Amino acid sequence: MFQYQGKTALITGASSGIGKEFAKALAAKGMSVILVSRSEEALQKLATEITGLYPVQATVISADLSQPDATSRIVSAVTERDLSVDLLINNAGFMTHGHFEAIDPQRDHDEVMVNVAAVASLTHAFLPGMLNRKQGAVINVASVAGFQPIPFLAVYAASKAFVISFSIGLWEECRDRNVCVMALCPGTTATELFDRAVAPEAALGKPRTAADVVKTALAGLDRKRSLVVDGLKNSLLSHGPRLIPRWFAAQCAGKAVRPRKAKGIS
Ligand SMILES: NC(=O)c1ccc[n+]([C@@H]2O[C@H](COP(=O)([O-])OP(=O)(O)OC[C@H]3O[C@@H](n4cnc5c(N)ncnc54)[C@H](OP(=O)(O)O)[C@@H]3O)[C@@H](O)[C@H]2O)c1
């Protein structure tokens, strides 16, 4: 079992959705939380809510993970406060949806910075401390979208494929040093993700809740899993792409998430 009580978790994308739910669930288990995202006001509100409910510390660090200096700014803020990170949750992420050529290239670049580069650099920043202490964990929030190429979500699906591969590779590197690195793959979950991307077509199936996803994640962490998929249906469907050619998987997925009308992207 992972030792939560008295430890500290750093959660990116804690201002809403799955990240916010992680913060509340971990505080309820006695963990202090470091809340990271761009929306300082929302993070402050959450910090106040958490410290009002539980005897833990809640620290707010406002950072834009699409910026190349974000990790060094976060590390400085953590060091200045004399905190150490026992559980890193790389959760912040967003999707671009639509015909690739219609998507703003800067937006796609930012997506790679947040969904991929920040995941690797924050892990570089905090994993060595865990390995030295011989305890800790990293949860990287990937997606079932990472199991196959997806037209109209091409950058998003590729970014999540990176997160899955990266996490399982590190899981094997770190597991005999009592540090677990786990990929968490939610399916459609009721959060702001699809609204922000103006991508209702990408939300397939009945959504699960952020609380479901966090429960699955923490159960997986307690079992030191390399990867967990949230929900039985998502779990069964995640095996599908391995059984058929990639091009066919892409064709099927493309039919499901094709934009209903031509559009740019928010
Ligand atoms: N919802 C789903 O169906 C679903 C399915 C599979 C995987 N996921 C993954 O779950 C994770 C959490 O998403 P969610 O569903 O909870 O969506 P959400 O409610 O939109 O939350 C996304 C979080 O990421 C943060 N974020 C976005 N861009 C950022 C940036 N440039 N710098 C710092 N923080 C940034 C947002 O905070 P600010 O706006 O305050 O910066 C927000 O806290 C994502 O990685 C997503 O890909 C979601």
The ligand as an SDF file (V2000), in Angstrom:
LIG
                    3D

 48 52  0  0  0  0  0  0  0  0999 V2000
  -12.0270   14.1660  -19.3700 N   0  0  0  0  0  0  0  0  0  0  0  0
  -11.7370   13.0930  -20.0840 C   0  0  0  0  0  0  0  0  0  0  0  0
  -12.6150   12.4790  -20.7320 O   0  0  0  0  0  0  0  0  0  0  0  0
  -10.3240   12.5770  -20.1300 C   0  0  0  0  0  0  0  0  0  0  0  0
  -10.1160   11.3130  -20.7050 C   0  0  0  0  0  0  0  0  0  0  0  0
   -8.8150   10.8300  -20.7560 C   0  0  0  0  0  0  0  0  0  0  0  0
   -7.7750   11.5680  -20.2630 C   0  0  0  0  0  0  0  0  0  0  0  0
   -8.0130   12.8020  -19.6970 N   0  0  0  0  0  0  0  0  0  0  0  0
   -6.8630   13.5570  -19.2120 C   0  0  0  0  0  0  0  0  0  0  0  0
   -7.0860   13.9410  -17.8800 O   0  0  0  0  0  0  0  0  0  0  0  0
   -6.2720   15.0770  -17.5750 C   0  0  0  0  0  0  0  0  0  0  0  0
   -7.1040   16.0900  -16.8130 C   0  0  0  0  0  0  0  0  0  0  0  0
   -8.0960   16.6180  -17.6770 O   0  0  0  0  0  0  0  0  0  0  0  0
   -9.6040   16.8590  -17.2170 P   0  0  0  0  0  0  0  0  0  0  0  0
  -10.4350   15.8760  -17.9450 O   0  0  0  0  0  0  0  0  0  0  0  0
   -9.6910   16.9400  -15.7440 O   0  0  0  0  0  0  0  0  0  0  0  0
   -9.8880   18.2620  -17.9240 O   0  0  0  0  0  0  0  0  0  0  0  0
  -10.0320   19.7400  -17.3570 P   0  0  0  0  0  0  0  0  0  0  0  0
  -11.1580   19.8170  -16.3950 O   0  0  0  0  0  0  0  0  0  0  0  0
  -10.0790   20.5890  -18.5860 O   0  0  0  0  0  0  0  0  0  0  0  0
   -8.6720   19.9870  -16.5680 O   0  0  0  0  0  0  0  0  0  0  0  0
   -7.4600   20.2380  -17.2190 C   0  0  0  0  0  0  0  0  0  0  0  0
   -6.4730   20.8190  -16.2350 C   0  0  0  0  0  0  0  0  0  0  0  0
   -5.2350   21.0550  -16.9230 O   0  0  0  0  0  0  0  0  0  0  0  0
   -4.7950   22.3590  -16.6410 C   0  0  0  0  0  0  0  0  0  0  0  0
   -4.0310   22.9260  -17.7310 N   0  0  0  0  0  0  0  0  0  0  0  0
   -4.3810   23.0120  -19.0390 C   0  0  0  0  0  0  0  0  0  0  0  0
   -3.4520   23.6910  -19.7330 N   0  0  0  0  0  0  0  0  0  0  0  0
   -2.4970   24.0500  -18.8350 C   0  0  0  0  0  0  0  0  0  0  0  0
   -1.2880   24.7840  -18.9230 C   0  0  0  0  0  0  0  0  0  0  0  0
   -0.8820   25.3530  -20.0720 N   0  0  0  0  0  0  0  0  0  0  0  0
   -0.5420   24.9600  -17.8120 N   0  0  0  0  0  0  0  0  0  0  0  0
   -0.9680   24.4410  -16.6190 C   0  0  0  0  0  0  0  0  0  0  0  0
   -2.0910   23.7440  -16.4770 N   0  0  0  0  0  0  0  0  0  0  0  0
   -2.8540   23.5560  -17.5670 C   0  0  0  0  0  0  0  0  0  0  0  0
   -6.0760   23.1540  -16.3940 C   0  0  0  0  0  0  0  0  0  0  0  0
   -5.8260   24.2490  -15.5180 O   0  0  0  0  0  0  0  0  0  0  0  0
   -5.7570   25.8150  -15.9200 P   0  0  0  0  0  0  0  0  0  0  0  0
   -6.7170   26.0620  -17.0400 O   0  0  0  0  0  0  0  0  0  0  0  0
   -6.1080   26.4720  -14.6280 O   0  0  0  0  0  0  0  0  0  0  0  0
   -4.3320   26.0570  -16.2890 O   0  0  0  0  0  0  0  0  0  0  0  0
   -6.9480   22.1420  -15.6590 C   0  0  0  0  0  0  0  0  0  0  0  0
   -6.7000   22.1790  -14.2940 O   0  0  0  0  0  0  0  0  0  0  0  0
   -5.7320   15.5740  -18.9190 C   0  0  0  0  0  0  0  0  0  0  0  0
   -4.3910   15.1750  -19.0560 O   0  0  0  0  0  0  0  0  0  0  0  0
   -6.6110   14.8720  -19.9340 C   0  0  0  0  0  0  0  0  0  0  0  0
   -5.9590   14.6920  -21.1650 O   0  0  0  0  0  0  0  0  0  0  0  0
   -9.2600   13.3050  -19.6220 C   0  0  0  0  0  0  0  0  0  0  0  0
  1  2  1  0
  2  3  2  0
  2  4  1  0
  4  5  1  0
  4 48  2  0
  5  6  2  0
  6  7  1  0
  7  8  2  0
  8  9  1  0
  8 48  1  0
  9 10  1  0
  9 46  1  0
 10 11  1  0
 11 12  1  0
 11 44  1  0
 12 13  1  0
 13 14  1  0
 14 15  2  0
 14 16  1  0
 14 17  1  0
 17 18  1  0
 18 19  2  0
 18 20  1  0
 18 21  1  0
 21 22  1  0
 22 23  1  0
 23 24  1  0
 23 42  1  0
 24 25  1  0
 25 26  1  0
 25 36  1  0
 26 27  1  0
 26 35  1  0
 27 28  2  0
 28 29  1  0
 29 30  1  0
 29 35  2  0
 30 31  1  0
 30 32  2  0
 32 33  1  0
 33 34  2  0
 34 35  1  0
 36 37  1  0
 36 42  1  0
 37 38  1  0
 38 39  2  0
 38 40  1  0
 38 41  1  0
 42 43  1  0
 44 45  1  0
 44 46  1  0
 46 47  1  0
M  CHG  2   8   1  16  -1
M  END
$$$$
